[in-house]
Amino acid sequence: MLPSKGLFYGEDHPLHRAETVEIRHMTAKDEDILSSEALIKKGLVMDRLLKSVLTDATIDPATLLIGDKNAIIMAVRETGFGSLYNTNINCPACGTLNEKEFSLADRDIKESSLLENVQLLENGNFLLTSTDYNPEITFEIKLLTGKDEQRIVKYVEGRKKLKLETGSVTELLKNVLVSVNGISQASALQEIIKQIPVSLSRQIRKVYEDAMPNIELKADFNCDNCSHIERLEVPINIDFFFGLGSDYQAILYEEFFILKLHGNWSFAEAYSLPTGLRRWFLERLVKHFDDKREAEERAASS
């Protein structure tokens, strides 16, 4: 299910009013994408993965709302590698790195909510009317897509490298504000944004955060070092797909060899198997040989 329920896409978008989206199971082809160092360096790996698993070829992953993109990625990860997710978390109290296991099945949908002075427009954007000023000021706010998010991250990282202030708040406002009092010209908006008071900036960001539907994955964290307990947002990082790297391809091809040797699978058959099913066959094959060995040992000792 899409957190947005398709409510915030324009009429020309394939997901307009769509509550769900169809994806296929991951195969080795998708694992090759995840382990591509070139795609990882360019920040394109998730978009390429989504393009591969979405059955509707008209959907451009770059145009997905952030919350919908997160939901699809979690579903792909769960169907391909299971619901259990191991990652490292620094304790908020003592800073110790803890290795913890979480379940993706515990995720919840955060639905969009609107403040009293906010209304949903037909184009999927939101209109904030600030009554703190006379005359009133209206702000048209849009929800960010994955492409918008990448642009902001790239901008902030570039400023960090130059040892400049990140300007992350200003850059966020530049991307979420469509118009102010009907003014939508980019150069005029930039000048307006520079003069927005802090209190109004916070109000705009609050509207955006409440309006953005998303996936929430929270869990109770218990530090192994200091026993600190806190409910935390589970971090989604490189471990989310087992940190697949260039060496993963060698492991993948080793699995193909085992299936070929003991199951007479062709390379094409093994390559196109859903990831979860391929792993089941391999685990079942290990169990088969373990059972066979134990039976032979019992027979030899009797």
C-alpha positions as CSV (number, residue, x, y, z in Angstrom):
1,M,0.0,0.0,0.0
2,L,1.2,3.5,-0.8
3,P,1.2,5.9,2.2
4,S,0.0,8.7,-0.1
5,K,-2.9,6.6,-1.5
6,G,-2.1,8.4,-4.8
7,L,-3.8,11.6,-3.4
8,F,-0.9,13.9,-4.0
9,Y,0.0,13.1,-7.6
10,G,-1.2,15.2,-10.5
11,E,-3.7,13.7,-13.0
12,D,-1.0,13.1,-15.5
13,H,1.0,10.8,-13.1
14,P,0.5,7.0,-13.3
15,L,-0.1,6.8,-9.6
16,H,-2.8,9.5,-9.5
17,R,-5.4,8.2,-7.0
18,A,-3.7,4.8,-6.9
19,E,-3.6,3.2,-3.4
20,T,-1.3,0.4,-4.3
21,V,1.5,-0.4,-6.8
22,E,2.5,-3.7,-8.3
23,I,6.1,-4.9,-7.9
24,R,7.8,-8.2,-8.9
25,H,10.1,-10.3,-6.7
26,M,13.8,-9.4,-6.7
27,T,16.1,-11.7,-8.8
28,A,19.8,-11.8,-9.3
29,K,19.5,-9.1,-11.9
30,D,18.4,-6.7,-9.1
31,E,21.2,-7.9,-6.8
32,D,23.6,-7.0,-9.5
33,I,22.1,-3.5,-9.5
34,L,22.5,-3.3,-5.7
35,S,26.1,-4.3,-5.8
36,S,27.1,-1.9,-8.7
37,E,29.7,0.4,-7.3
38,A,29.2,2.8,-10.2
39,L,25.5,3.2,-9.4
40,I,26.2,3.5,-5.7
41,K,28.7,6.3,-6.3
42,K,26.3,8.2,-8.5
43,G,23.4,7.8,-6.0
44,L,21.3,6.0,-8.6
45,V,21.2,2.5,-7.2
46,M,17.7,2.8,-5.5
47,D,16.1,4.4,-8.5
48,R,17.5,1.7,-10.8
49,L,16.3,-1.0,-8.5
50,L,12.8,0.5,-8.3
51,K,12.7,0.9,-12.1
52,S,13.6,-2.8,-12.4
53,V,10.9,-4.1,-9.9
54,L,8.0,-1.9,-10.8
55,T,5.8,-3.7,-13.3
56,D,4.4,-0.4,-14.6
57,A,7.1,0.9,-16.9
58,T,5.4,4.3,-17.1
59,I,6.3,5.1,-13.5
60,D,9.5,7.1,-13.1
61,P,11.1,6.3,-9.7
62,A,12.4,9.9,-9.6
63,T,8.9,11.2,-9.4
64,L,7.8,9.1,-6.5
65,L,7.0,10.9,-3.3
66,I,9.6,10.2,-0.6
67,G,7.1,8.3,1.6
68,D,5.9,6.1,-1.3
69,K,9.5,5.4,-2.4
70,N,10.4,4.3,1.2
71,A,7.4,2.0,1.3
72,I,8.2,0.3,-2.0
73,I,11.9,-0.1,-1.0
74,M,10.9,-1.8,2.3
75,A,8.5,-4.1,0.5
76,V,11.2,-5.1,-2.0
77,R,13.7,-5.7,0.8
78,E,11.2,-7.8,2.7
79,T,10.2,-10.0,-0.2
80,G,13.8,-10.5,-1.3
81,F,15.7,-11.0,1.9
82,G,13.0,-11.4,4.6
83,S,11.6,-9.2,7.3
84,L,14.6,-9.4,9.7
85,Y,17.0,-6.5,9.5
86,N,20.3,-6.3,11.3
87,T,22.1,-3.0,11.7
88,N,24.4,-1.0,14.0
89,I,23.0,1.8,16.2
90,N,24.9,4.2,18.4
91,C,23.4,4.5,21.9
92,P,22.0,8.0,22.4
93,A,23.2,8.0,26.0
94,C,26.7,6.6,26.0
95,G,27.6,6.5,22.3
96,T,28.4,2.8,22.2
97,L,27.8,1.0,18.9
98,N,25.2,-1.7,19.3
99,E,24.4,-4.4,16.8
100,K,20.6,-4.9,16.8
101,E,18.0,-6.9,14.9
102,F,14.6,-5.4,13.9
103,S,11.6,-6.6,12.0
104,L,10.3,-4.8,9.0
105,A,6.9,-6.2,9.8
106,D,6.7,-3.7,12.6
107,R,6.5,-0.7,10.2
108,D,3.5,1.6,10.3
109,I,2.0,4.0,7.8
110,K,2.2,7.7,8.8
111,E,-0.8,9.3,7.1
112,S,-1.0,12.9,5.9
113,S,-2.6,15.3,8.3
114,L,-3.5,19.0,7.8
115,L,-3.5,21.9,10.2
116,E,-6.7,24.1,10.4
117,N,-5.2,26.8,8.1
118,V,-4.1,24.3,5.4
119,Q,-6.1,23.0,2.5
120,L,-5.4,20.3,-0.1
121,L,-5.5,21.6,-3.7
122,E,-6.7,19.7,-6.7
123,N,-3.1,19.4,-8.0
124,G,-2.0,17.6,-4.9
125,N,-0.3,20.5,-3.3
126,F,-1.2,22.3,-0.1
127,L,-2.2,25.9,0.6
128,L,-1.1,27.4,3.9
129,T,-2.8,30.6,4.9
130,S,-0.8,32.5,7.5
131,T,-3.2,34.7,9.6
132,D,-0.3,36.1,11.7
133,Y,0.1,38.9,9.1
134,N,-2.1,41.7,7.7
135,P,-2.9,41.1,5.0
136,E,-2.7,37.3,5.1
137,I,0.0,35.5,3.3
138,T,-0.6,32.3,1.3
139,F,2.0,29.6,0.6
140,E,1.5,26.8,-1.9
141,I,3.6,23.8,-0.7
142,K,4.4,20.7,-2.6
143,L,5.6,17.3,-1.2
144,L,9.1,16.3,-2.2
145,T,10.0,13.4,-4.5
146,G,13.1,11.3,-4.4
147,K,14.6,13.5,-7.1
148,D,14.0,16.6,-5.0
149,E,15.6,14.9,-2.0
150,Q,18.7,13.9,-3.9
151,R,19.1,17.5,-5.2
152,I,18.9,18.9,-1.6
153,V,21.4,16.3,-0.3
154,K,23.8,17.0,-3.2
155,Y,23.6,20.8,-2.5
156,V,24.2,20.4,1.2
157,E,27.1,18.0,0.8
158,G,28.7,20.4,-1.7
159,R,28.6,23.2,0.7
160,K,30.0,21.0,3.5
161,K,33.0,20.2,1.2
162,L,33.6,23.9,0.8
163,K,33.3,24.3,4.6
164,L,30.3,26.6,4.2
165,E,27.1,26.7,6.2
166,T,24.9,24.0,4.8
167,G,21.9,26.2,4.2
168,S,19.7,23.1,4.4
169,V,16.6,25.0,5.7
170,T,16.8,27.5,2.9
171,E,17.3,24.8,0.3
172,L,14.3,22.9,1.7
173,L,12.1,26.0,1.4
174,K,13.3,26.5,-2.2
175,N,12.1,23.0,-3.1
176,V,8.8,22.8,-1.2
177,L,7.5,26.3,-1.9
178,V,5.6,26.5,-5.3
179,S,4.3,30.1,-4.8
180,V,3.8,32.9,-2.2
181,N,0.7,35.0,-2.7
182,G,0.5,33.6,-6.2
183,I,4.1,34.6,-7.0
184,S,5.8,31.6,-8.6
185,Q,8.8,33.0,-10.5
186,A,11.9,31.3,-9.2
187,S,14.0,34.4,-8.8
188,A,11.2,36.3,-6.9
189,L,10.6,33.2,-4.7
190,Q,14.3,33.1,-3.8
191,E,14.2,36.7,-2.7
192,I,11.1,36.1,-0.6
193,I,12.6,33.0,1.0
194,K,15.6,35.1,2.1
195,Q,13.3,37.4,4.1
196,I,10.9,34.8,5.6
197,P,11.0,35.1,9.5
198,V,12.1,32.1,11.5
199,S,8.7,31.6,13.0
200,L,7.1,31.5,9.6
201,S,9.8,29.2,8.3
202,R,9.1,26.7,11.1
203,Q,5.4,26.9,10.3
204,I,6.0,26.0,6.7
205,R,8.2,23.1,7.6
206,K,5.7,21.9,10.2
207,V,3.0,21.9,7.5
208,Y,5.2,19.9,5.2
209,E,6.2,17.3,7.8
210,D,2.6,16.8,8.8
211,A,1.4,16.6,5.3
212,M,4.0,14.1,4.0
213,P,2.7,10.5,4.2
214,N,5.5,8.1,5.0
215,I,6.5,4.8,6.5
216,E,7.6,4.7,10.1
217,L,9.7,1.9,11.6
218,K,10.3,2.4,15.3
219,A,11.5,0.0,17.9
220,D,12.6,-0.2,21.6
221,F,16.3,0.2,21.8
222,N,18.2,-1.3,24.8
223,C,21.9,-0.5,25.0
224,D,24.1,-3.5,25.6
225,N,26.7,-1.3,27.4
226,C,24.7,1.1,29.7
227,S,21.2,-0.4,29.6
228,H,19.7,2.8,28.3
229,I,16.2,2.2,26.9
230,E,14.6,4.5,24.3
231,R,12.1,4.1,21.4
232,L,14.0,5.0,18.3
233,E,13.5,5.4,14.6
234,V,15.2,2.4,13.0
235,P,18.0,3.7,10.7
236,I,17.9,2.7,7.1
237,N,21.4,2.5,5.8
238,I,23.7,0.4,3.6
239,D,23.0,-2.6,5.8
240,F,19.4,-2.5,4.6
241,F,20.3,-4.7,1.7
242,F,23.1,-6.5,3.6
243,G,25.6,-3.9,2.4
244,L,25.9,-5.6,-1.0
245,G,29.3,-4.7,-2.6
246,S,31.4,-5.8,-5.5
247,D,32.5,-9.0,-3.7
248,Y,28.8,-10.0,-3.5
249,Q,28.8,-11.0,-7.2
250,A,31.3,-13.7,-6.4
251,I,29.0,-15.0,-3.7
252,L,26.1,-14.8,-6.1
253,Y,27.8,-16.8,-8.8
254,E,28.9,-19.4,-6.2
255,E,25.2,-19.9,-5.4
256,F,24.5,-20.4,-9.1
257,F,27.3,-23.0,-9.3
258,I,25.8,-25.0,-6.4
259,L,22.4,-25.0,-7.9
260,K,23.9,-26.1,-11.3
261,L,26.0,-28.8,-9.7
262,H,23.4,-30.3,-7.4
263,G,20.1,-29.3,-9.0
264,N,21.0,-29.2,-12.7
265,W,19.7,-25.6,-12.9
266,S,20.8,-23.6,-16.0
267,F,22.4,-20.3,-15.4
268,A,19.4,-18.5,-16.9
269,E,17.0,-20.3,-14.6
270,A,19.0,-19.6,-11.5
271,Y,19.5,-15.9,-12.5
272,S,15.8,-15.4,-13.0
273,L,14.7,-17.1,-9.7
274,P,13.1,-14.8,-7.1
275,T,15.8,-14.0,-4.5
276,G,13.8,-15.4,-1.6
277,L,13.0,-18.6,-3.5
278,R,16.7,-19.1,-4.5
279,R,17.8,-18.7,-0.9
280,W,15.1,-21.3,0.1
281,F,16.4,-23.8,-2.4
282,L,20.0,-23.3,-1.1
283,E,19.0,-23.6,2.5
284,R,17.0,-26.7,1.7
285,L,19.9,-28.2,-0.1
286,V,22.2,-27.6,2.9
287,K,19.6,-29.3,5.1
288,H,19.4,-32.3,2.7
289,F,23.2,-32.9,2.9
290,D,23.2,-32.4,6.6
291,D,20.5,-35.0,7.1
292,K,22.2,-37.3,4.7
293,R,25.5,-37.0,6.6
294,E,23.9,-37.6,9.9
295,A,22.1,-40.7,8.6
296,E,25.4,-42.0,7.3
297,E,27.1,-41.4,10.6
298,R,24.4,-43.2,12.5
299,A,24.6,-46.1,10.1
300,A,28.4,-46.3,10.5
301,S,28.2,-46.3,14.3
302,S,25.5,-49.0,14.5
